[in-house]
Amino acid sequence: MKELGNVVKLMMKEKKDIVYSILLGFLAGITSVGLFASSGYLISKAALEVPLYALTVMIALLKLFGFMKALSRYGERYFSHRATFTILANLRVSIYARIEPLAPGIFGRYRSGDLLSRIVGDVESLQNFFLRVLYPPIILVAVFLSTILFTMFYSVSIALILLGGLLLTGFIVPAYFAYKQKKVKSSLRDSRGDLSTEVTEFLYGFRDLKIYQRLEGKERILSDAATEYVKEQEKESSYSLFSHSANILVSLLISWGVLALGAYSVATGQLDGVYLAMLVMISLTVFENASPMAILPTHYEDSRRAATRLSSINPEEDMRRDGPSLGTALDGNVPSFCMKDVSFSFEGEERKTLDRVNLELSAGSKTAIVGPSGSGKSTLLQLLLNFYSTDQGSILINGASIKDIGKESLWKSANVILQENHFFYGTIKDNLLLVRDDLTDGEMEAVLESVKLEHFALEDAVLEKGENLSGGEKQRLAVARALLKDSSLWMLDEPTSSVDALMEKEIFKHLFTAADGDTLILISHRLTGLEKMDQIVVMDQGEIVETGSYDELMKKKGYFYEMKQIEKSVLF
């Protein structure tokens, strides 16, 4: 039950609706029993010669019970479902609030399809926790105990049979099936996660699968995952149906026992025969409240496993690794950075991506980080953005530890262009307005012109992930967003790798003009145009091998000089 602790806490926020639904549920259950009890009594009484007013009163009482049953059942459905939907909404917000600080590092630990299955499918599974797990036992016990107390006025032995029926159908049989189901260890949730993962990967990689003629193999994997999921659904459904059938069988046997004992009591004179039909009708009706208990084990295990999968997204060690999302705000000054003996490796990897890195970036400086692919350039930038926490060493911003500065504050102060920039489905204008809501059309059109995208209108469509844009257009649109944000920190990871040399020169001209007096960090695989940089950091295999200005590094004739000569031989 501890896995469901967070769900219970969120449920308690809706105490008012929960109390209303329980009260109305009890009223609906007890009036249903009263309706059938009075029907049985009326049938028996009508067979005798009774005064007309007595029948009139009984019929009026019957109508009252019918009206109260319908009204209370409607109210119970209204408040219980409203509470459930609100709890579900609170749960979604809670899950998002817990995993949002872990981004983007969380994508290195979970495949996107599995993560989607957890925050959508597993959250949806928890909508049954209140309606199918907590609510039915409360109503069952309240209605049964009230009915048993009423029955005791007519026959203590029948009341004891009903009490035994309560224990069997409400607790013993569901507990048995809950134990059996837990022992079976159904993997429906995991199967759904696997299927969601395979579907997501299949859709995202469809073109590559087509090009490399691997579509059939991936389709087989997807088909196997779907088949496994269907099998798990069938297994769980059949198990739930068997539990429900067993519960109904027990309740019918109890009703037959009430009929037999009632008939015996009438024959021996212990019970007035006019009450026999009433007691049998009570036994048939009261067990309707036990029906939801038959599927309670299934929903309990479903909810427990869903809660376990959701809580596993955010274990304590993840929070320690990724650090807090809140902290002090970054001051308005142009930032400086200092890395001291920083080492970092991605989760599950023994190889160090960065190894004992020491680096000073003064406020207002222009720094280029170069090196071969896989040397750790992009990882270094991500650490400076506080996307990940270091394994060893420390990072200081304006003399303060990066761990003490809120991530949101750092990102708000940075103009960031990554290797892959996301573009949302909508228009050019929608994607530019991500920067600020108060941007004017004139400002957006001017910045599009500066990055040579004047052929686009603000209302031109952008497909999901910018599928209708070329690689160069995506990069230039990302540069346009950074120019519009105009913060004092520029972090650029290969911002012009997909544009030609002339376009690159023009874009950098605008970037350096906009970044005058600001701190700028540029990651580039191209070594041309770095003469303007205050400092060039050369990396190889996670280590800094050289630092200095362009002229200093060329005079050293070291690693950077060799890279420059290779580039010249290739380009010229």
C-alpha positions as CSV (number, residue, x, y, z in Angstrom):
1,M,0.0,0.0,0.0
2,K,3.0,2.3,0.5
3,E,3.4,2.6,-3.3
4,L,-0.1,4.3,-3.3
5,G,0.8,6.8,-0.6
6,N,1.1,9.7,-3.0
7,V,-2.3,8.9,-4.6
8,V,-3.9,8.7,-1.1
9,K,-2.5,12.1,-0.2
10,L,-3.8,13.6,-3.4
11,M,-7.2,11.9,-2.9
12,M,-7.5,13.6,0.6
13,K,-7.5,17.0,-1.1
14,E,-11.0,16.2,-2.4
15,K,-12.4,15.2,1.0
16,K,-15.7,17.1,0.4
17,D,-16.6,15.2,-2.8
18,I,-15.4,11.9,-1.2
19,V,-17.6,12.4,1.8
20,Y,-20.6,13.3,-0.3
21,S,-20.1,10.3,-2.6
22,I,-19.8,7.9,0.4
23,L,-22.9,9.3,2.1
24,L,-25.0,9.2,-1.1
25,G,-23.6,5.7,-2.0
26,F,-24.7,4.4,1.4
27,L,-28.1,6.0,0.9
28,A,-28.4,4.5,-2.6
29,G,-27.4,1.0,-1.3
30,I,-29.7,1.1,1.8
31,T,-32.7,2.4,-0.2
32,S,-32.2,-0.3,-2.8
33,V,-32.3,-2.9,0.0
34,G,-35.4,-1.1,1.5
35,L,-37.1,-1.0,-2.0
36,F,-36.8,-4.8,-2.5
37,A,-37.5,-5.6,1.2
38,S,-40.7,-3.6,1.1
39,S,-41.6,-5.2,-2.3
40,G,-41.3,-8.7,-0.8
41,Y,-43.3,-7.7,2.2
42,L,-46.0,-6.0,0.1
43,I,-46.4,-9.1,-2.1
44,S,-46.8,-11.3,1.0
45,K,-49.1,-8.8,2.8
46,A,-51.3,-8.3,-0.3
47,A,-52.1,-12.0,-0.3
48,L,-53.8,-11.6,3.0
49,E,-56.9,-9.6,3.7
50,V,-55.4,-6.3,5.0
51,P,-56.9,-2.8,5.2
52,L,-56.6,-0.7,2.1
53,Y,-54.8,2.1,3.9
54,A,-52.1,-0.4,4.9
55,L,-51.5,-1.3,1.3
56,T,-51.6,2.4,0.3
57,V,-49.0,3.2,2.9
58,M,-46.8,0.3,1.7
59,I,-47.1,1.4,-2.0
60,A,-46.3,5.0,-1.1
61,L,-43.2,3.8,0.9
62,L,-42.2,1.7,-2.1
63,K,-42.4,4.7,-4.4
64,L,-40.4,6.8,-1.9
65,F,-37.6,4.2,-1.8
66,G,-37.6,4.0,-5.6
67,F,-37.3,7.8,-5.9
68,M,-34.6,8.0,-3.2
69,K,-32.6,5.2,-4.8
70,A,-32.6,7.0,-8.2
71,L,-31.8,10.4,-6.8
72,S,-29.0,9.2,-4.4
73,R,-27.5,7.0,-7.1
74,Y,-27.3,10.0,-9.4
75,G,-25.7,12.1,-6.7
76,E,-23.3,9.3,-5.8
77,R,-22.2,9.0,-9.4
78,Y,-21.8,12.7,-9.8
79,F,-19.7,13.4,-6.7
80,S,-17.6,10.2,-7.0
81,H,-16.7,10.8,-10.6
82,R,-16.0,14.5,-10.0
83,A,-13.7,13.5,-7.2
84,T,-12.0,10.9,-9.4
85,F,-11.4,13.3,-12.3
86,T,-10.1,16.0,-10.0
87,I,-7.8,13.4,-8.3
88,L,-6.6,12.3,-11.7
89,A,-5.9,15.9,-12.7
90,N,-4.0,16.5,-9.5
91,L,-2.0,13.3,-10.1
92,R,-1.0,14.4,-13.6
93,V,0.2,17.7,-12.3
94,S,2.1,16.0,-9.4
95,I,3.8,13.6,-11.7
96,Y,4.8,16.3,-14.1
97,A,6.1,18.5,-11.3
98,R,8.2,15.6,-10.1
99,I,9.8,14.6,-13.4
100,E,10.1,18.1,-14.9
101,P,13.2,18.9,-12.9
102,L,14.8,15.7,-14.1
103,A,14.7,16.8,-17.8
104,P,16.6,16.5,-20.0
105,G,18.7,13.9,-18.1
106,I,15.6,11.6,-17.7
107,F,15.7,10.9,-21.5
108,G,19.0,9.1,-21.0
109,R,17.5,6.7,-18.5
110,Y,14.1,6.0,-20.1
111,R,13.1,5.4,-23.7
112,S,10.5,7.9,-24.8
113,G,7.8,5.4,-25.5
114,D,8.2,3.8,-22.1
115,L,8.2,7.2,-20.4
116,L,5.0,8.2,-22.4
117,S,3.3,4.9,-21.3
118,R,4.1,5.7,-17.7
119,I,2.9,9.3,-17.5
120,V,-0.2,8.5,-19.7
121,G,-1.3,4.9,-19.3
122,D,-0.2,4.3,-15.7
123,V,-1.8,7.6,-14.6
124,E,-5.0,6.6,-16.4
125,S,-4.9,3.3,-14.5
126,L,-5.0,5.1,-11.2
127,Q,-8.4,6.6,-12.0
128,N,-9.9,3.3,-10.7
129,F,-8.1,3.6,-7.3
130,F,-10.9,5.5,-5.5
131,L,-13.9,4.2,-7.5
132,R,-12.8,0.5,-7.5
133,V,-10.5,0.0,-4.6
134,L,-11.2,2.4,-1.6
135,Y,-14.8,3.2,-2.2
136,P,-16.5,-0.2,-2.5
137,P,-15.4,-1.7,0.9
138,I,-16.7,1.3,2.7
139,I,-20.1,1.2,1.1
140,L,-20.2,-2.6,1.4
141,V,-19.6,-2.6,5.2
142,A,-21.9,0.3,5.9
143,V,-24.9,-1.2,3.9
144,F,-24.3,-4.8,5.1
145,L,-24.0,-3.8,8.8
146,S,-27.2,-1.7,8.6
147,T,-29.0,-4.6,6.9
148,I,-27.8,-7.1,9.4
149,L,-29.0,-5.0,12.3
150,F,-32.4,-4.7,10.6
151,T,-32.6,-8.4,10.0
152,M,-31.8,-9.2,13.6
153,F,-35.3,-7.9,14.6
154,Y,-36.8,-10.8,12.6
155,S,-34.3,-13.6,12.7
156,V,-30.9,-13.7,14.4
157,S,-29.9,-16.9,12.6
158,I,-30.5,-15.3,9.1
159,A,-28.6,-12.2,10.3
160,L,-25.6,-14.4,11.1
161,I,-25.8,-16.0,7.7
162,L,-25.7,-12.5,6.1
163,L,-22.7,-11.7,8.3
164,G,-21.0,-14.8,7.1
165,G,-21.9,-13.7,3.5
166,L,-20.3,-10.3,4.2
167,L,-17.1,-11.9,5.4
168,L,-17.0,-14.3,2.4
169,T,-17.9,-12.1,-0.5
170,G,-16.4,-8.9,1.0
171,F,-13.1,-10.1,2.3
172,I,-12.2,-13.8,2.2
173,V,-12.9,-14.4,-1.5
174,P,-11.4,-11.1,-2.7
175,A,-8.4,-11.6,-0.4
176,Y,-7.9,-15.1,-1.9
177,F,-8.0,-13.9,-5.4
178,A,-5.8,-10.9,-4.6
179,Y,-3.2,-13.3,-3.2
180,K,-3.4,-15.5,-6.3
181,Q,-3.2,-12.6,-8.6
182,K,-0.1,-11.2,-6.8
183,K,1.4,-14.6,-7.0
184,V,0.8,-14.8,-10.8
185,K,2.7,-11.4,-11.2
186,S,0.9,-10.3,-14.2
187,S,3.1,-8.1,-16.4
188,L,0.3,-6.1,-18.2
189,R,1.8,-2.8,-17.3
190,D,5.3,-3.8,-18.5
191,S,3.8,-5.2,-21.7
192,R,2.0,-1.9,-22.4
193,G,5.2,0.0,-21.8
194,D,7.1,-2.3,-24.2
195,L,4.4,-1.9,-26.9
196,S,4.3,1.9,-26.5
197,T,8.1,2.0,-26.8
198,E,8.1,-0.1,-29.9
199,V,5.3,1.9,-31.6
200,T,7.1,5.2,-30.8
201,E,10.4,4.0,-32.2
202,F,8.7,2.5,-35.2
203,L,7.0,5.8,-36.1
204,Y,10.0,7.9,-35.5
205,G,12.4,5.6,-37.4
206,F,10.0,4.7,-40.2
207,R,12.0,6.4,-43.0
208,D,15.3,4.9,-41.9
209,L,13.8,1.4,-41.6
210,K,12.5,1.9,-45.2
211,I,15.8,3.1,-46.5
212,Y,17.8,0.3,-45.0
213,Q,15.2,-2.4,-45.8
214,R,14.6,-3.3,-42.1
215,L,10.9,-2.5,-42.0
216,E,9.8,-6.2,-41.9
217,G,12.0,-7.1,-39.0
218,K,10.8,-4.1,-36.9
219,E,7.2,-4.9,-37.8
220,R,7.7,-8.4,-36.4
221,I,9.1,-7.0,-33.2
222,L,6.1,-4.6,-33.0
223,S,3.7,-7.4,-33.8
224,D,5.2,-9.6,-31.1
225,A,4.9,-6.8,-28.5
226,A,1.3,-6.3,-29.5
227,T,0.5,-10.0,-29.2
228,E,2.1,-10.2,-25.8
229,Y,0.1,-7.2,-24.6
230,V,-3.1,-8.8,-25.9
231,K,-2.3,-12.0,-24.1
232,E,-1.7,-10.2,-20.9
233,Q,-5.0,-8.4,-21.3
234,E,-6.8,-11.7,-21.9
235,K,-5.1,-13.2,-18.9
236,E,-6.1,-10.4,-16.6
237,S,-9.7,-10.2,-18.0
238,S,-10.3,-14.0,-17.6
239,Y,-8.9,-13.8,-14.1
240,S,-11.2,-10.9,-13.3
241,L,-14.2,-12.7,-14.8
242,F,-13.4,-15.8,-12.8
243,S,-13.2,-13.8,-9.5
244,H,-16.5,-12.1,-10.3
245,S,-18.2,-15.4,-11.1
246,A,-16.9,-16.9,-7.9
247,N,-18.2,-14.0,-5.9
248,I,-21.7,-14.2,-7.5
249,L,-21.8,-18.0,-6.9
250,V,-21.1,-17.5,-3.2
251,S,-23.7,-14.7,-2.9
252,L,-26.3,-17.0,-4.5
253,L,-25.5,-19.8,-2.2
254,I,-25.9,-17.5,0.7
255,S,-29.4,-16.4,-0.6
256,W,-30.4,-20.1,-1.0
257,G,-29.2,-20.6,2.6
258,V,-31.4,-17.7,3.7
259,L,-34.4,-19.2,1.9
260,A,-33.9,-22.6,3.4
261,L,-33.3,-21.4,6.9
262,G,-36.3,-19.0,6.6
263,A,-38.6,-21.7,5.3
264,Y,-37.5,-23.9,8.3
265,S,-38.1,-21.1,10.7
266,V,-41.6,-20.5,9.3
267,A,-42.3,-24.2,9.5
268,T,-41.2,-24.4,13.2
269,G,-43.1,-21.2,14.0
270,Q,-40.0,-19.2,14.8
271,L,-40.7,-16.7,12.0
272,D,-43.9,-15.2,10.7
273,G,-44.3,-16.4,7.1
274,V,-45.2,-12.9,5.9
275,Y,-41.6,-11.9,6.4
276,L,-40.0,-14.7,4.5
277,A,-40.2,-13.1,1.0
278,M,-38.8,-9.8,2.5
279,L,-35.8,-11.6,4.0
280,V,-35.1,-13.4,0.8
281,M,-35.3,-10.2,-1.3
282,I,-33.0,-8.5,1.2
283,S,-30.4,-11.3,0.8
284,L,-30.6,-11.0,-3.0
285,T,-30.3,-7.2,-3.0
286,V,-27.7,-6.6,-0.4
287,F,-25.1,-8.8,-2.2
288,E,-25.3,-6.3,-5.2
289,N,-23.0,-4.2,-3.1
290,A,-20.5,-7.1,-2.9
291,S,-20.2,-7.4,-6.7
292,P,-17.5,-4.6,-7.0
293,M,-15.4,-6.5,-4.4
294,A,-14.9,-9.3,-7.0
295,I,-12.9,-7.0,-9.3
296,L,-11.2,-5.1,-6.4
297,P,-8.1,-7.4,-6.4
298,T,-7.5,-6.7,-10.1
299,H,-7.9,-3.0,-9.8
300,Y,-5.8,-2.9,-6.6
301,E,-2.9,-4.8,-8.3
302,D,-3.3,-2.6,-11.4
303,S,-3.2,0.6,-9.3
304,R,-0.3,-0.7,-7.2
305,R,1.8,-1.6,-10.2
306,A,1.0,1.7,-11.9
307,A,2.0,3.7,-8.8
308,T,5.2,1.7,-8.5
309,R,6.2,2.4,-12.2
310,L,5.4,6.1,-11.7
311,S,7.4,6.3,-8.5
312,S,10.4,4.6,-10.0
313,I,10.8,7.5,-12.4
314,N,11.9,9.7,-9.6
315,P,13.9,7.7,-7.1
316,E,15.9,9.5,-4.5
317,E,19.2,8.8,-6.2
318,D,18.0,10.6,-9.3
319,M,17.2,13.7,-7.4
320,R,20.6,13.7,-5.8
321,R,22.2,13.3,-9.1
322,D,20.3,15.9,-11.0
323,G,20.1,18.3,-8.1
324,P,17.3,20.7,-7.1
325,S,15.3,22.6,-9.7
326,L,14.9,25.5,-7.4
327,G,17.6,27.8,-6.0
328,T,18.7,31.4,-5.9
329,A,18.1,33.6,-8.9
330,L,21.0,34.5,-11.1
331,D,21.9,38.2,-10.8
332,G,21.5,40.5,-13.7
333,N,25.2,40.8,-14.3
334,V,27.0,39.3,-17.3
335,P,27.9,35.8,-16.0
336,S,31.3,34.3,-15.6
337,F,32.1,30.5,-15.3
338,C,34.7,28.5,-13.5
339,M,35.1,24.7,-13.8
340,K,37.3,23.0,-11.2
341,D,38.4,19.4,-11.7
342,V,35.1,18.5,-13.3
343,S,34.5,14.8,-14.2
344,F,31.3,13.4,-15.7
345,S,30.0,10.1,-17.1
346,F,26.6,9.2,-18.3
347,E,24.5,6.8,-16.3
348,G,25.4,3.2,-17.0
349,E,28.7,4.1,-18.6
350,E,32.1,3.5,-17.1
351,R,33.9,5.7,-19.6
352,K,34.3,9.3,-18.5
353,T,32.8,11.8,-20.9
354,L,34.7,14.6,-19.2
355,D,37.8,14.0,-17.1
356,R,39.3,16.5,-14.6
357,V,38.3,19.6,-16.7
358,N,39.5,23.0,-15.4
359,L,38.3,26.1,-17.3
360,E,37.9,29.8,-16.7
361,L,35.4,31.9,-18.7
362,S,35.4,35.5,-17.6
363,A,32.4,37.8,-17.9
364,G,31.9,39.2,-21.4
365,S,34.5,36.9,-22.9
366,K,34.1,35.1,-26.3
367,T,35.1,31.4,-26.1
368,A,35.2,28.8,-28.8
369,I,35.3,25.1,-27.8
370,V,36.7,22.9,-30.6
371,G,37.8,19.3,-31.0
372,P,36.9,16.0,-32.8
373,S,33.5,14.4,-32.6
374,G,33.0,12.7,-29.2
375,S,35.6,14.8,-27.4
376,G,33.0,16.0,-24.9
377,K,32.3,19.5,-26.2
378,S,28.5,19.3,-26.1
379,T,28.5,17.6,-22.8
380,L,30.6,20.4,-21.3
381,L,28.0,22.9,-22.6
382,Q,25.2,20.9,-21.1
383,L,27.0,20.9,-17.7
384,L,27.3,24.6,-17.9
385,L,23.5,24.8,-18.5
386,N,23.0,22.5,-15.5
387,F,21.3,19.8,-17.5
388,Y,23.3,17.3,-15.6
389,S,25.2,17.3,-12.3
390,T,28.9,16.6,-12.2
391,D,30.3,13.3,-10.8
392,Q,33.3,15.2,-9.3
393,G,34.4,18.8,-9.1
394,S,32.5,22.0,-9.1
395,I,31.1,24.6,-11.4
396,L,30.8,28.2,-10.3
397,I,28.7,31.0,-11.9
398,N,29.7,34.5,-10.8
399,G,31.5,32.8,-7.9
400,A,28.5,30.9,-6.6
401,S,28.0,27.1,-7.0
402,I,25.8,26.2,-9.9
403,K,23.9,23.8,-7.6
404,D,22.7,26.9,-5.6
405,I,21.4,28.7,-8.6
406,G,17.9,27.8,-9.9
407,K,17.9,26.1,-13.3
408,E,15.0,28.2,-14.5
409,S,17.0,31.4,-13.6
410,L,20.0,30.2,-15.5
411,W,18.0,29.2,-18.6
412,K,16.1,32.5,-18.5
413,S,19.4,34.3,-18.7
414,A,20.8,32.3,-21.6
415,N,20.3,32.4,-25.4
416,V,20.8,28.7,-26.2
417,I,21.1,27.1,-29.7
418,L,21.7,23.3,-29.5
419,Q,22.6,20.8,-32.2
420,E,19.0,19.7,-32.3
421,N,16.3,22.4,-31.7
422,H,12.7,21.5,-31.3
423,F,10.0,23.3,-33.4
424,F,6.4,22.9,-32.5
425,Y,3.4,22.3,-34.8
426,G,2.0,25.7,-35.6
427,T,3.3,28.7,-37.5
428,I,6.6,30.6,-37.8
429,K,5.1,33.2,-35.5
430,D,4.1,30.6,-32.9
431,N,7.6,29.3,-32.7
432,L,9.2,32.8,-32.4
433,L,6.7,33.8,-29.7
434,L,8.2,31.1,-27.4
435,V,10.8,33.8,-26.6
436,R,8.3,36.5,-25.4
437,D,4.6,37.0,-25.8
438,D,5.0,40.8,-26.4
439,L,7.0,40.5,-29.6
440,T,5.7,42.6,-32.4
441,D,5.3,41.4,-36.0
442,G,7.9,44.0,-37.1
443,E,10.5,42.6,-34.6
444,M,10.0,39.1,-35.8
445,E,10.1,40.0,-39.5
446,A,13.3,42.0,-39.0
447,V,15.1,39.1,-37.3
448,L,13.9,36.7,-40.0
449,E,15.5,39.0,-42.6
450,S,18.7,39.1,-40.6
451,V,19.1,35.3,-40.8
452,K,18.0,35.2,-44.5
453,L,14.6,33.8,-43.8
454,E,12.7,36.7,-45.3
455,H,11.0,34.3,-47.8
456,F,8.9,33.0,-44.9
457,A,5.7,34.8,-43.7
458,L,4.9,34.8,-40.0
459,E,1.8,32.7,-40.7
460,D,3.6,30.0,-42.7
461,A,3.0,26.6,-41.3
462,V,5.6,24.6,-39.3
463,L,5.0,20.9,-39.0
464,E,5.8,18.9,-35.9
465,K,9.6,18.9,-35.3
466,G,10.0,21.3,-38.2
467,E,9.6,18.4,-40.7
468,N,8.8,20.9,-43.6
469,L,12.0,22.9,-42.9
470,S,15.5,22.1,-44.2
471,G,18.4,21.6,-41.8
472,G,19.7,25.0,-42.6
473,E,16.3,26.7,-42.1
474,K,15.9,25.0,-38.7
475,Q,19.2,26.3,-37.6
476,R,18.5,29.8,-38.8
477,L,15.1,29.8,-37.2
478,A,16.8,28.8,-33.9
479,V,19.3,31.6,-34.3
480,A,16.4,34.0,-34.9
481,R,14.8,32.9,-31.6
482,A,18.1,33.5,-29.8
483,L,18.5,36.9,-31.3
484,L,15.0,37.8,-30.2
485,K,15.6,36.7,-26.6
486,D,18.7,38.9,-26.4
487,S,20.0,37.7,-23.0
488,S,23.5,38.3,-21.6
489,L,24.7,34.7,-22.0
490,W,25.1,33.0,-25.4
491,M,25.6,29.2,-25.6
492,L,25.8,28.0,-29.2
493,D,26.4,24.4,-30.1
494,E,27.2,24.1,-33.8
495,P,24.6,26.8,-34.7
496,T,25.6,27.0,-38.4
497,S,26.7,23.4,-39.2
498,S,24.0,23.0,-41.9
499,V,24.5,26.4,-43.7
500,D,27.0,27.4,-46.4
501,A,30.1,29.4,-45.6
502,L,28.7,32.8,-46.9
503,M,25.5,32.3,-44.9
504,E,27.5,31.3,-41.9
505,K,29.7,34.5,-42.1
506,E,26.6,36.7,-42.3
507,I,24.9,35.0,-39.3
508,F,28.0,35.2,-37.1
509,K,28.2,38.9,-38.0
510,H,24.7,39.4,-36.5
511,L,25.5,37.1,-33.5
512,F,28.7,38.9,-32.5
513,T,27.0,42.3,-32.9
514,A,24.1,41.2,-30.7
515,A,26.5,39.6,-28.1
516,D,28.8,42.6,-27.8
517,G,29.7,42.8,-24.1
518,D,28.0,39.5,-23.3
519,T,29.5,36.1,-22.4
520,L,29.5,33.8,-25.5
521,I,30.4,30.2,-25.7
522,L,30.6,28.6,-29.2
523,I,31.0,24.9,-29.9
524,S,32.2,24.4,-33.5
525,H,33.8,21.7,-35.6
526,R,34.8,24.4,-38.1
527,L,37.9,26.3,-37.3
528,T,37.4,29.2,-39.7
529,G,36.3,32.6,-38.3
530,L,37.7,31.9,-34.8
531,E,40.2,34.8,-35.0
532,K,37.7,37.1,-33.2
533,M,37.4,34.7,-30.2
534,D,39.1,35.8,-26.9
535,Q,39.9,32.2,-26.1
536,I,39.9,28.9,-27.9
537,V,39.6,25.6,-25.9
538,V,40.7,22.5,-27.6
539,M,39.3,19.2,-26.3
540,D,40.1,15.6,-27.0
541,Q,38.7,12.4,-25.3
542,G,37.1,14.4,-22.5
543,E,40.1,16.5,-21.6
544,I,41.3,20.0,-22.4
545,V,44.5,19.7,-24.4
546,E,45.1,23.3,-25.3
547,T,43.8,26.8,-24.5
548,G,44.7,30.2,-25.8
549,S,43.9,32.8,-28.5
550,Y,43.9,32.0,-32.2
551,D,47.4,33.5,-32.7
552,E,48.8,31.8,-29.6
553,L,47.6,28.4,-30.6
554,M,48.9,28.8,-34.2
555,K,52.3,29.8,-32.9
556,K,52.4,26.7,-30.6
557,K,51.9,24.5,-33.6
558,G,50.2,21.9,-31.4
559,Y,46.9,20.1,-31.7
560,F,44.9,23.1,-32.9
561,Y,47.5,23.9,-35.5
562,E,47.4,20.3,-36.8
563,M,43.6,20.5,-37.0
564,K,43.8,23.7,-38.9
565,Q,46.2,22.3,-41.4
566,I,44.0,19.3,-42.0
567,E,41.0,21.6,-42.5
568,K,42.9,23.7,-45.0
569,S,43.9,20.6,-47.0
570,V,40.3,19.4,-47.2
571,L,38.8,22.8,-48.1
572,F,41.4,24.0,-50.4
